[in-house]
Amino acid sequence: MVRGGWTELKLGIMETDGPSRQLNQPDNHEESGSAEIQLSDQEALDLATHLKEKLTAGLPIDSDPESINTMIAGLGDPRGLLRRSFSESLGSVGKAAVPALCQAMKHSSQVTVRRAAAKTLILIADPASLPDLLSAFLADDDSVVQGSTMGAMAAMGEKAIAIILSIVENPDSTEMQIGLANWALTLIGDRAPTELRKAANSENLNVRKASIFALSSQIQTLEIEEDRTILINALSDSCAEIRAEAATFLGQIGDTKLDSPLLIPLLSDPDAWVRKNSALSLMKLRATQSIKALQDRIHKEDDKVVLNVLELAVNQINKTTNN
């Protein structure tokens, strides 16, 4: 087993029974600025073993360009445990590995390398990688690369909010891209409340919706005035989806005294989805003060699904009262 430094290890690798390490020239060499190193199975195994020993012993991983590029080559290995060793080693190197990882993520001809490079950037969480992460997210057709680059952006917290919201705001973004951006905002959540609160008042519908949804997943009470204002405004938003989400969220908070007066008017909302969610939330809150409003709505409701929910809500709340 190789136990020396990188020089000794590289000499050992070149002496293995497998084919020696080769350089694979990528199709877009002018953009990437370097050739891709290819490791044989034995070379990758020896290198991964050496790196794991160093990590276990708490020894620093070499961070010169050749060492970094060789570890990046290991990210293309078909064996998951070996890829993990290379990724953890590059993560240990930290910011020094970011430029090469970004190049591999954007330009490698191997999708496995692009995926693993993006995942490794999650470990490092260097804001300097944000522009490259955005570029790869928008340009790469691979769904795993897209998910991993968005996960890496989410790891940056507040510093990534503007870039993530730019994806939400872009009319050319696909549904999948917007969905991943919304997921990232939810992950960031309470790490960037100020930025999300600002975005919740955006004139752009998608930005406003994404921000409100992200905030609602974090808010536990309406005692904070800013959060209460955002949700009250959401209940009267021009977008029915936002009103419906806000109605559902109020039922989850569980404050009957504060939430019921906000929900009852929504039983007359022009959108059936909003009316249904409001009735369900009132039922969940066991809001006895809403029974009359629910019964009144039953006589006016023309949507069968909403009507069933209204009747269910009245029955459930009455059972609670009788018990």
VMD Tcl script that draws the C-alpha trace (Angstrom):
set ca {
  {0.00 0.00 0.00}
  {1.32 3.44 -0.88}
  {2.05 5.55 2.16}
  {4.25 8.35 0.90}
  {3.35 11.77 -0.45}
  {1.87 12.63 -3.81}
  {5.17 12.16 -5.68}
  {5.63 8.64 -4.36}
  {1.98 7.81 -4.94}
  {2.07 9.02 -8.53}
  {5.16 6.91 -9.21}
  {3.39 3.94 -7.67}
  {0.30 4.53 -9.79}
  {2.32 4.58 -12.98}
  {3.77 1.18 -12.02}
  {0.42 -0.56 -11.54}
  {-0.74 -3.41 -13.74}
  {-3.58 -1.34 -15.17}
  {-3.20 1.08 -18.07}
  {-1.34 4.21 -17.13}
  {-3.05 7.53 -16.56}
  {-4.03 9.31 -19.76}
  {-5.11 12.78 -20.73}
  {-8.51 13.02 -22.36}
  {-8.85 16.15 -24.43}
  {-12.38 17.54 -23.94}
  {-14.40 18.70 -26.93}
  {-14.38 22.26 -25.64}
  {-10.74 22.48 -24.65}
  {-10.49 26.19 -25.37}
  {-13.10 26.95 -22.72}
  {-11.92 24.48 -20.10}
  {-8.26 25.45 -20.39}
  {-6.99 21.95 -19.49}
  {-7.19 18.33 -20.55}
  {-9.06 15.75 -18.49}
  {-6.96 13.17 -16.69}
  {-8.15 9.57 -16.97}
  {-7.24 7.11 -14.19}
  {-7.21 3.35 -14.56}
  {-9.27 1.34 -12.07}
  {-6.16 0.43 -10.08}
  {-4.81 3.97 -10.11}
  {-8.11 5.29 -8.78}
  {-8.23 2.62 -6.06}
  {-4.66 3.30 -4.92}
  {-5.21 7.03 -4.87}
  {-8.53 6.79 -3.02}
  {-6.96 4.48 -0.43}
  {-4.09 6.90 0.09}
  {-6.45 9.87 0.46}
  {-8.68 8.03 2.91}
  {-5.65 7.19 5.06}
  {-4.60 10.83 5.14}
  {-8.09 12.02 6.03}
  {-8.40 9.41 8.78}
  {-5.04 10.45 10.19}
  {-6.03 14.11 10.09}
  {-3.25 14.95 7.63}
  {-3.69 17.74 5.07}
  {-4.47 16.84 1.48}
  {-2.05 18.22 -1.12}
  {-3.56 21.23 -2.86}
  {-1.24 21.88 -5.81}
  {-2.99 22.08 -9.21}
  {-1.83 18.64 -10.38}
  {-3.01 16.97 -7.19}
  {-6.39 18.69 -7.43}
  {-6.83 17.72 -11.08}
  {-5.91 14.12 -10.31}
  {-8.52 13.96 -7.54}
  {-11.09 15.49 -9.90}
  {-10.28 12.72 -12.36}
  {-11.29 10.29 -9.61}
  {-14.76 11.83 -9.53}
  {-15.44 9.99 -12.77}
  {-14.84 6.56 -11.26}
  {-17.86 4.23 -11.51}
  {-17.41 3.09 -7.89}
  {-19.45 5.24 -5.57}
  {-17.29 4.75 -2.48}
  {-14.20 5.84 -4.37}
  {-15.95 8.93 -5.73}
  {-16.91 9.77 -2.17}
  {-13.28 9.57 -1.05}
  {-12.21 11.92 -3.83}
  {-15.06 14.31 -3.09}
  {-14.31 14.41 0.63}
  {-10.63 14.98 -0.10}
  {-11.39 17.87 -2.43}
  {-13.77 19.23 0.17}
  {-10.91 19.08 2.66}
  {-8.73 21.07 0.27}
  {-11.44 23.75 0.29}
  {-11.36 26.97 -1.71}
  {-8.14 26.09 -3.51}
  {-10.06 23.36 -5.35}
  {-13.00 25.57 -6.37}
  {-11.69 26.90 -9.74}
  {-10.81 23.42 -11.01}
  {-14.07 21.96 -9.70}
  {-16.04 24.69 -11.47}
  {-14.21 23.96 -14.72}
  {-14.93 20.24 -14.38}
  {-18.57 20.91 -13.53}
  {-19.08 23.07 -16.61}
  {-16.85 21.44 -19.19}
  {-16.12 17.78 -18.38}
  {-17.17 15.36 -21.09}
  {-18.16 12.88 -18.34}
  {-21.53 13.47 -16.76}
  {-20.38 11.57 -13.65}
  {-17.59 14.11 -13.14}
  {-19.94 17.04 -13.67}
  {-22.37 15.64 -11.12}
  {-19.70 14.85 -8.53}
  {-17.98 18.21 -8.99}
  {-21.25 20.02 -8.28}
  {-21.88 17.87 -5.20}
  {-18.35 18.55 -3.96}
  {-18.95 22.30 -4.23}
  {-21.76 21.80 -1.70}
  {-19.12 20.70 0.83}
  {-16.97 23.77 0.22}
  {-19.80 26.34 0.00}
  {-17.61 29.09 -1.45}
  {-19.67 32.09 -2.69}
  {-17.06 32.61 -5.41}
  {-18.49 29.55 -7.16}
  {-22.00 31.04 -7.47}
  {-21.63 32.41 -11.04}
  {-20.29 29.08 -12.28}
  {-23.00 27.16 -10.43}
  {-25.64 29.31 -12.09}
  {-24.01 28.81 -15.49}
  {-23.95 25.03 -15.08}
  {-27.49 24.97 -13.74}
  {-28.81 26.80 -16.79}
  {-26.67 25.07 -19.41}
  {-26.49 21.41 -18.34}
  {-29.40 19.20 -19.43}
  {-28.65 16.55 -16.81}
  {-31.21 16.66 -13.99}
  {-28.70 15.46 -11.37}
  {-26.30 18.25 -12.28}
  {-29.15 20.75 -12.06}
  {-30.23 19.46 -8.64}
  {-26.68 19.37 -7.30}
  {-25.80 22.86 -8.52}
  {-28.96 24.22 -6.92}
  {-28.11 22.38 -3.71}
  {-24.68 23.98 -3.76}
  {-26.25 27.41 -4.21}
  {-28.59 26.74 -1.28}
  {-25.54 25.90 0.85}
  {-24.45 29.55 0.49}
  {-27.55 30.77 2.30}
  {-28.34 34.47 2.10}
  {-25.54 35.13 -0.40}
  {-27.30 32.98 -2.98}
  {-30.80 34.48 -2.64}
  {-30.43 37.05 -5.44}
  {-29.12 34.50 -7.93}
  {-31.80 31.94 -7.06}
  {-34.56 34.54 -7.35}
  {-33.19 35.56 -10.76}
  {-34.01 32.02 -11.92}
  {-37.53 32.30 -10.54}
  {-37.99 35.68 -12.20}
  {-36.62 34.64 -15.59}
  {-39.54 33.94 -17.98}
  {-37.34 31.49 -19.90}
  {-36.80 29.24 -16.87}
  {-38.39 25.81 -17.15}
  {-40.88 24.46 -14.61}
  {-38.20 22.12 -13.31}
  {-35.71 24.96 -12.87}
  {-38.27 27.05 -11.02}
  {-39.20 24.05 -8.87}
  {-35.57 23.50 -7.90}
  {-35.17 27.19 -7.13}
  {-38.24 27.09 -4.88}
  {-36.79 24.03 -3.13}
  {-33.52 25.87 -2.54}
  {-35.29 28.90 -1.09}
  {-37.14 26.61 1.32}
  {-33.83 25.03 2.35}
  {-32.35 28.47 3.00}
  {-35.45 29.52 4.94}
  {-34.66 31.18 8.24}
  {-31.00 31.74 7.27}
  {-32.10 34.66 5.09}
  {-35.36 36.05 6.54}
  {-34.59 39.67 5.66}
  {-33.97 38.98 1.98}
  {-37.00 36.72 1.72}
  {-39.25 39.29 3.39}
  {-38.13 41.89 0.87}
  {-38.80 39.50 -1.99}
  {-42.25 38.68 -0.59}
  {-43.27 42.21 -1.59}
  {-41.89 41.94 -5.12}
  {-44.03 43.04 -8.05}
  {-42.98 39.87 -9.87}
  {-45.57 37.18 -9.18}
  {-43.16 34.23 -9.29}
  {-40.67 35.92 -6.97}
  {-43.40 36.90 -4.56}
  {-44.90 33.43 -4.57}
  {-41.57 31.64 -4.08}
  {-40.56 33.93 -1.23}
  {-43.89 33.63 0.59}
  {-43.85 29.86 0.26}
  {-40.28 29.72 1.62}
  {-41.15 31.97 4.54}
  {-44.34 30.10 5.38}
  {-42.38 26.89 5.81}
  {-40.32 28.56 8.55}
  {-42.80 30.76 10.42}
  {-44.02 29.18 13.64}
  {-46.08 32.06 14.98}
  {-47.62 35.34 13.87}
  {-46.20 37.23 16.85}
  {-43.48 38.78 14.66}
  {-45.10 41.81 13.06}
  {-43.23 41.49 9.75}
  {-44.33 37.89 9.30}
  {-47.90 38.69 10.24}
  {-48.01 41.56 7.71}
  {-46.65 39.32 4.94}
  {-49.27 36.65 5.57}
  {-52.15 39.09 5.89}
  {-51.12 40.64 2.59}
  {-50.85 37.16 1.07}
  {-54.48 36.47 1.98}
  {-55.55 39.30 -0.33}
  {-52.92 38.75 -3.03}
  {-54.05 38.97 -6.65}
  {-52.74 35.42 -7.17}
  {-55.21 32.75 -6.03}
  {-52.39 30.25 -5.48}
  {-50.77 32.57 -2.94}
  {-54.09 33.16 -1.16}
  {-54.73 29.41 -1.02}
  {-51.24 28.70 0.34}
  {-51.61 31.40 2.99}
  {-54.97 29.96 4.05}
  {-53.45 26.50 4.43}
  {-50.53 27.89 6.41}
  {-52.78 29.66 8.90}
  {-54.38 26.33 9.71}
  {-50.96 24.87 10.43}
  {-49.95 27.56 12.89}
  {-52.83 26.55 15.13}
  {-53.75 29.89 16.71}
  {-57.57 29.85 16.58}
  {-58.05 33.26 18.15}
  {-55.77 35.07 15.70}
  {-56.33 33.00 12.56}
  {-60.10 32.43 12.42}
  {-61.03 36.09 11.77}
  {-58.54 36.10 8.89}
  {-59.86 32.88 7.37}
  {-63.61 33.41 7.58}
  {-63.74 36.13 4.86}
  {-61.94 33.75 2.49}
  {-64.95 31.43 2.51}
  {-66.40 33.87 -0.03}
  {-63.25 34.07 -2.16}
  {-63.94 33.87 -5.93}
  {-61.47 30.97 -6.22}
  {-62.76 27.52 -5.22}
  {-59.30 26.36 -4.13}
  {-59.02 29.26 -1.69}
  {-62.49 28.58 -0.27}
  {-61.68 24.89 0.18}
  {-58.35 25.52 1.91}
  {-59.93 28.11 4.20}
  {-62.65 25.69 5.28}
  {-60.08 22.95 5.91}
  {-57.97 25.28 8.01}
  {-60.98 26.37 10.07}
  {-61.78 22.70 10.63}
  {-58.20 21.99 11.65}
  {-58.31 24.92 14.08}
  {-61.65 23.67 15.46}
  {-62.88 27.24 15.12}
  {-66.32 27.14 16.71}
  {-66.82 30.83 15.93}
  {-66.74 29.99 12.24}
  {-69.70 27.57 12.22}
  {-72.26 30.18 11.20}
  {-70.07 31.46 8.36}
  {-69.50 27.90 7.17}
  {-73.21 27.14 7.26}
  {-74.03 30.33 5.39}
  {-71.53 29.42 2.72}
  {-73.03 25.94 2.35}
  {-76.28 27.52 1.11}
  {-74.42 29.54 -1.53}
  {-71.68 27.14 -2.65}
  {-71.96 25.78 -6.19}
  {-68.71 23.80 -6.31}
  {-69.37 20.20 -5.23}
  {-65.88 19.59 -3.90}
  {-65.92 22.77 -1.81}
  {-69.45 21.98 -0.62}
  {-68.33 18.59 0.67}
  {-65.45 20.21 2.52}
  {-67.74 22.86 4.05}
  {-70.13 20.20 5.32}
  {-67.26 18.13 6.67}
  {-65.84 21.16 8.48}
  {-69.17 21.93 10.16}
  {-69.60 18.30 11.25}
  {-66.08 18.02 12.65}
  {-66.24 21.31 14.52}
  {-69.65 20.37 15.99}
  {-68.23 17.06 17.19}
  {-65.44 18.94 18.93}
  {-67.97 21.25 20.60}
  {-70.17 18.37 21.76}
  {-67.21 16.50 23.21}
}
mol new
graphics top color blue
foreach p $ca { graphics top sphere $p radius 0.5 }
foreach p [lrange $ca 0 end-1] q [lrange $ca 1 end] { graphics top cylinder $p $q radius 0.2 }
display resetview
